[in-house]
Amino acid sequence: MVSLGCPKNRVDSEVMLGLLEEAGYELTSSAENADVLIVNTCGFIEAAKQESIDTILEMNRYREQGQLKALVMAGCLSQRYQDTLWNQLPEVDAMVGTGEFQRIVEAVEGALQGQRPHFWGEMPVSGRTSRRKLTTPFYTSYLKIAEGCDHTCAFCAIPQMRGGYRSRPLQDIVSEARQLVSDGVRELILVAQDSTIWGHDLYGHPALPMLLYALQEIPDLVFVRLMYSYPTQITPDLVRAMRDLPVVAPYLDMPLQHAHPDLLRRMGRPFRRDKTERVIGMIRDALPDVTLRTTFIVGFPGETEEHHAALLEFVETMRFDHVGVFTYSPEEGTRAEPYGDPVPAHVKEKRRREVMARQRNLVEAIRGRHIGRTVPILIEETGDSVSVGRGAMDAPDIDGVTYIKGRYPVGAIVPARIVGVRGYDLLAELGQ
């Protein structure tokens, strides 16, 4: 399997691999030796769509160069373009959308029998939880708590691909979390299109604190990390839960996308800068050691130099621990499509570099506030004299790491005293 796109897609891939393994299929890391190849596609932006198509065409060459008998296309691109791609990609022997990836065994078996099956329905979020085949290191795992999205951001096509927001029932999430921890997972990373609104469709109001209290009861769980949080739903109750529950990492990922009110309105984002600043102030008052990550989009139609200057000033003022920046790409079917793509590509890239440069100038001072603290570090790599790990302040793959003097086993939790900063990374020695 080739899994493209976000962690939510990765969870779907792991469910499919688990179902196939349960049905008797054997996973191979060699495409050349595979009888079946599955590409779980991403359709979020144009570059991701092109990567998905290119990967499918590349995998198809194993019909001649390997022993490929069936090529299966899954995921967001399958869901979004259904009939179009089904007709335009004769290389694909079966297709499953985001709604019915749990029918992957049926799709594979049909493809091997020459039936060319395709499934595009909407998957329920409750029911039997399949044992996933984890593709992350054994000590960390993503945990999807909801499907779909109800937000109407002008630049985003995710509701077209994954439908409206549907919270997974509490008992399903906790049951899967307990299973993952019993298998050795120590860090659970909660993901959804909007994690902070979890439960609103089940209980009539967001209920993420209730879920966090339930996860706190799982023995041997070390970190619960929140990703994809909306500032409009970061309530005092949620912040208190983060403060009071030892298992919840003082870490919040809030994709803000911009800072200027004109652009936020044009993007259809449901918050203003002044409210965002008040929310961040509330978080930092309650959690002085909190780590804040955000992402921005530059080059959205209508963005002026004045708007861009406001974004640079916002980054300077708010001092986020981690910042990611994307250049805008128009997506068909979105509310922003009629705006066109008036900002030249070279201007977008220049603005992206400027925001990242501004953050780089700040990051060592921001990260330096951890110096002198002793924190638990989850070891990910071990060497002769230095090991590499992450603490509560860093998510896997997207943030920095901590280098700690000494040789420690992978997956161990080690108390480390932070003694220095090197760029985005921290330096540490064994603490008490």
C-alpha positions in Angstrom: 0.0 0.0 0.0 1.0 3.5 -0.8 -0.7 6.0 1.6 -0.7 9.7 0.5 -1.9 12.8 2.3 -2.8 13.6 5.9 -2.8 11.5 9.1 -6.5 10.9 8.7 -5.9 9.2 5.4 -3.1 7.2 7.1 -5.6 5.9 9.7 -7.9 4.7 6.8 -4.9 3.0 5.2 -4.1 1.2 8.5 -7.7 0.0 8.8 -7.6 -1.4 5.3 -4.3 -3.2 5.9 -5.8 -4.6 9.1 -8.9 -5.9 7.3 -6.8 -7.4 4.5 -4.4 -9.1 7.0 -7.4 -10.5 8.9 -8.7 -11.9 5.6 -5.5 -13.8 5.0 -3.5 -11.4 2.9 0.2 -10.9 3.6 1.7 -7.4 3.5 4.9 -6.8 1.5 7.1 -3.7 1.5 8.2 -4.6 -2.0 5.9 -3.3 -4.8 7.7 -5.6 -7.2 6.7 -8.7 -5.2 3.1 -7.6 -4.7 0.1 -9.3 -6.3 -2.1 -6.3 -5.3 -1.1 -2.7 -5.0 -3.3 -0.1 -3.3 -2.9 3.6 -3.6 -4.8 5.6 -0.9 -5.0 9.0 -2.6 -5.2 12.6 -1.5 -7.3 15.2 -3.3 -6.8 18.2 -1.0 -4.8 20.5 -3.4 -3.7 20.3 -7.0 -0.2 19.1 -6.2 -1.6 16.3 -4.1 -4.0 15.3 -6.9 -1.2 15.2 -9.4 1.0 13.1 -7.0 -1.9 10.6 -6.6 -2.4 10.2 -10.3 1.4 9.9 -10.9 1.7 7.3 -8.2 -1.1 5.2 -9.7 0.6 5.3 -13.1 3.9 4.5 -11.6 2.5 1.5 -9.7 0.9 0.2 -12.9 4.3 -0.5 -14.4 4.6 -3.4 -12.0 2.3 -5.4 -14.3 5.4 -5.8 -16.5 8.2 -5.3 -14.0 6.7 -7.3 -11.1 3.8 -9.7 -10.5 0.9 -7.2 -10.2 -2.5 -8.6 -10.7 -4.7 -5.9 -9.3 -4.3 -2.1 -8.8 -6.7 -0.6 -6.4 -7.4 3.2 -6.0 -8.8 4.4 -2.7 -9.3 7.6 -0.7 -10.2 11.2 -1.3 -9.5 11.5 -5.0 -11.6 8.4 -5.6 -14.5 9.9 -3.7 -14.3 13.3 -5.2 -14.0 12.4 -8.9 -15.7 9.0 -8.9 -17.1 8.4 -12.4 -14.6 10.7 -14.1 -11.5 8.9 -12.8 -13.2 5.5 -13.1 -13.6 6.1 -16.8 -10.3 7.9 -17.4 -8.0 5.4 -15.5 -8.4 1.9 -17.1 -5.2 1.0 -15.3 -7.3 0.8 -12.0 -8.9 -2.6 -11.3 -11.0 -1.4 -8.3 -11.9 1.8 -6.6 -13.1 2.6 -3.1 -14.0 6.1 -1.8 -13.5 7.5 1.7 -17.0 6.3 2.6 -16.5 2.7 2.0 -12.8 1.9 2.5 -13.9 -0.8 4.9 -15.1 -2.8 1.8 -11.4 -3.1 0.7 -11.4 -6.9 1.0 -14.4 -7.1 -1.3 -12.8 -4.7 -3.7 -9.5 -6.6 -3.8 -11.2 -10.0 -4.3 -13.4 -8.6 -7.0 -10.5 -7.1 -8.8 -8.5 -10.4 -8.6 -11.6 -12.0 -10.2 -11.7 -9.5 -13.0 -14.9 -7.8 -11.9 -13.7 -4.2 -11.6 -15.7 -3.3 -8.5 -16.2 0.3 -7.2 -17.7 1.6 -4.0 -18.4 5.2 -3.1 -21.0 5.3 -0.3 -20.9 7.2 3.0 -19.3 5.1 5.8 -21.0 5.1 9.2 -18.7 6.1 12.1 -20.0 3.6 14.6 -19.8 -0.1 14.7 -17.1 -2.8 14.9 -13.7 -1.3 15.2 -11.2 -3.2 13.1 -7.7 -3.9 14.4 -5.4 -1.6 12.4 -2.1 -2.5 11.0 0.0 0.4 12.3 2.4 2.1 9.9 3.7 4.4 12.6 6.4 3.3 15.1 5.0 1.0 17.7 4.9 3.6 20.4 2.8 6.3 18.7 -0.5 6.2 16.8 -3.1 8.5 15.2 -6.6 8.1 16.6 -9.4 9.5 14.4 -12.3 10.8 16.5 -14.6 12.0 13.7 -15.3 11.9 10.0 -16.1 14.8 7.7 -16.5 18.5 8.2 -19.3 21.1 8.5 -17.2 24.2 8.0 -17.6 26.2 4.8 -14.0 27.5 4.3 -13.9 29.0 0.8 -10.6 27.3 -0.2 -11.5 23.7 0.9 -13.1 20.8 -0.8 -12.9 18.3 2.1 -16.7 18.3 2.8 -17.1 17.2 -0.8 -14.8 14.3 -0.2 -15.6 13.2 3.3 -19.1 14.5 3.9 -20.6 16.3 6.9 -19.1 16.1 10.4 -19.9 12.8 12.2 -18.4 12.2 15.6 -17.3 8.7 16.5 -19.1 7.4 19.6 -17.1 7.7 22.8 -17.1 4.0 23.5 -15.7 3.2 20.0 -12.9 5.7 20.5 -12.0 4.5 24.0 -12.2 0.9 22.9 -9.7 1.5 20.1 -7.5 3.5 22.3 -7.3 0.7 24.9 -6.4 -1.8 22.2 -3.7 0.4 20.8 -2.2 1.0 24.3 -2.3 -2.7 25.0 -0.3 -3.2 21.8 2.4 -0.9 23.1 1.3 2.6 22.0 2.3 5.3 24.4 1.3 8.4 22.4 -2.2 8.9 20.9 -2.6 11.8 18.5 -6.3 12.8 18.1 -7.2 13.8 14.6 -10.3 15.0 12.8 -11.2 17.9 10.5 -12.0 19.8 13.7 -11.1 17.9 16.9 -12.5 20.6 19.2 -16.1 20.2 18.0 -16.2 16.5 18.7 -19.5 15.3 20.2 -21.7 18.3 19.1 -23.8 16.0 16.9 -24.1 13.4 19.6 -24.8 15.5 22.7 -26.0 18.8 21.3 -22.7 20.6 22.3 -19.0 20.0 21.9 -17.8 17.4 24.4 -14.1 17.0 23.9 -13.3 17.4 27.6 -15.4 14.3 28.3 -13.4 12.3 25.8 -10.1 13.5 27.4 -11.3 12.4 30.9 -12.1 9.0 29.5 -8.7 8.6 27.8 -7.0 9.7 31.1 -8.3 6.4 32.7 -6.2 4.2 30.3 -3.2 2.8 32.1 0.3 3.2 30.5 -0.9 6.0 28.1 1.7 8.8 28.3 0.7 11.5 25.9 -2.6 12.5 24.3 -2.0 15.1 21.7 -4.7 17.4 20.1 -4.4 18.3 16.4 -6.7 20.3 14.1 -8.2 22.5 16.8 -10.4 25.5 16.0 -9.9 28.5 18.3 -13.7 29.2 18.3 -14.2 25.9 20.2 -11.3 26.1 22.6 -13.4 26.7 25.7 -12.4 27.3 29.4 -13.7 23.7 30.0 -11.3 22.3 27.4 -8.4 24.3 28.7 -9.1 23.2 32.3 -9.2 19.6 31.2 -5.8 20.0 29.5 -4.4 21.6 32.6 -5.8 19.0 35.0 -5.2 15.8 33.1 -1.6 14.6 33.2 -2.0 12.5 30.1 -3.0 15.4 27.9 0.0 17.1 26.4 0.1 20.9 26.7 0.1 21.2 23.0 -2.5 22.6 20.6 -2.5 22.7 16.8 -4.7 25.5 15.5 -4.7 26.0 11.7 -5.5 29.8 11.6 -4.8 30.3 7.8 -4.4 34.1 8.1 -4.5 37.1 10.5 -6.0 40.0 8.5 -9.8 40.3 8.9 -10.4 41.0 5.2 -8.7 37.7 4.3 -10.4 35.8 7.0 -13.8 36.9 5.9 -13.0 36.2 2.3 -11.7 32.7 3.3 -14.9 32.0 5.2 -12.9 31.4 8.4 -15.2 31.6 11.5 -13.0 33.8 13.7 -11.3 37.2 14.0 -7.9 38.2 15.1 -8.9 39.9 18.4 -10.9 36.8 19.5 -8.0 34.5 18.5 -5.6 36.6 20.6 -8.0 36.4 23.6 -8.2 32.6 23.2 -4.5 32.3 23.0 -4.1 34.5 26.1 -6.6 32.3 28.0 -4.6 29.2 27.0 -1.2 30.6 28.0 -2.6 31.9 31.3 -3.8 28.4 32.2 -0.9 26.5 30.6 2.3 28.5 30.8 4.3 25.7 29.1 1.8 25.2 26.3 3.2 24.6 22.8 1.1 26.2 20.0 1.4 25.2 16.3 -0.4 26.9 13.4 -0.5 27.0 9.7 -1.2 29.8 7.2 -2.1 30.2 3.6 -0.4 32.9 1.5 -1.5 34.1 -1.9 -5.2 33.7 -1.4 -7.2 35.7 -4.1 -7.3 39.3 -3.0 -4.3 39.1 -0.6 -2.4 42.4 -0.8 0.9 43.5 0.5 -0.9 45.1 3.3 -2.6 41.8 4.2 0.7 40.0 4.0 2.4 42.6 6.3 -0.3 42.0 8.8 0.4 38.3 8.7 4.1 38.9 9.3 3.3 41.2 12.2 1.0 38.6 13.7 3.7 35.9 13.5 6.1 38.3 15.2 3.6 39.2 17.9 2.0 35.9 18.8 5.3 33.9 18.9 4.0 30.5 17.9 6.3 27.5 18.7 5.7 25.9 15.3 4.5 27.5 12.0 3.7 25.9 8.6 2.9 27.9 5.5 1.2 26.8 2.3 0.7 28.7 -1.0 -2.9 28.9 -2.2 -4.0 26.7 -5.1 -7.5 27.0 -6.5 -9.8 24.0 -6.2 -12.8 23.3 -8.4 -16.1 23.2 -6.6 -15.0 25.4 -3.8 -16.5 28.8 -3.0 -13.2 30.4 -3.9 -13.1 28.9 -7.4 -14.8 32.0 -9.0 -12.1 34.2 -7.5 -9.6 32.7 -9.9 -5.9 32.7 -9.0 -4.8 36.3 -9.4 -1.7 36.3 -7.1 1.3 35.2 -9.3 3.1 32.0 -8.3 6.4 33.8 -7.6 4.7 36.3 -5.3 3.1 33.4 -3.4 6.4 31.7 -3.0 8.1 35.0 -1.9 5.5 35.5 0.8 5.8 31.9 2.0 9.5 32.3 2.3 9.1 35.6 4.2 6.7 34.1 6.8 9.0 31.2 7.3 12.1 33.4 7.6 10.3 35.5 10.2 9.5 32.4 12.2 13.1 31.1 11.9 14.3 34.4 13.4 12.1 33.8 16.4 12.3 30.1 17.0 15.5 29.7 19.0 14.3 32.3 21.5 10.8 30.8 21.7 12.2 27.3 22.1 14.8 28.5 24.6 12.1 29.0 27.2 12.3 25.2 27.8 15.9 25.4 28.9 16.2 24.2 32.5 12.9 22.2 32.5 13.0 18.5 33.1 10.4 16.8 30.9 9.6 13.2 29.8 11.0 12.4 26.4 9.8 9.5 24.2 12.9 7.9 22.6 12.6 7.4 18.9 16.2 6.6 17.8 19.2 5.5 19.8 22.9 5.9 19.0 26.2 5.2 20.8 26.3 8.3 22.8 23.2 10.3 21.9 19.5 9.3 21.6 16.7 11.2 19.7 13.2 11.6 21.0 10.3 14.0 21.4 8.5 15.5 24.4 5.0 16.9 24.8 6.2 20.0 22.8 6.8 18.2 19.5 4.5 16.2 17.3 6.0 13.5 15.0 7.2 14.3 11.5 6.2 18.0 11.5 8.0 19.5 14.6 11.5 19.4 16.0 13.2 16.6 18.1 15.2 16.5 21.3 18.8 15.1 21.4 19.6 13.6 24.7 23.0 12.5 25.9 23.1 8.7 26.5 21.9 5.5 25.0 18.3 4.6 25.7 16.0 2.0 24.1 13.5 3.0 21.5 10.0 3.5 23.0 11.4 4.3 26.5 10.2 7.3 28.4 13.2 9.2 29.8 13.3 12.2 32.1 15.4 14.8 30.3 16.7 18.2 31.4 16.7 20.7 28.5 20.1 22.4 28.3 20.1 24.1 24.9 18.5 24.8 21.5 19.7 24.2 18.0 17.4 25.7 15.4 14.0 23.9 15.8 15.5 21.1 18.0 16.3 20.9 21.7 19.4 19.5 23.4 19.1 17.6 26.7 20.8 15.4 29.3 19.4 12.9 31.7 17.3 14.6 34.3 16.2 13.6 37.8 
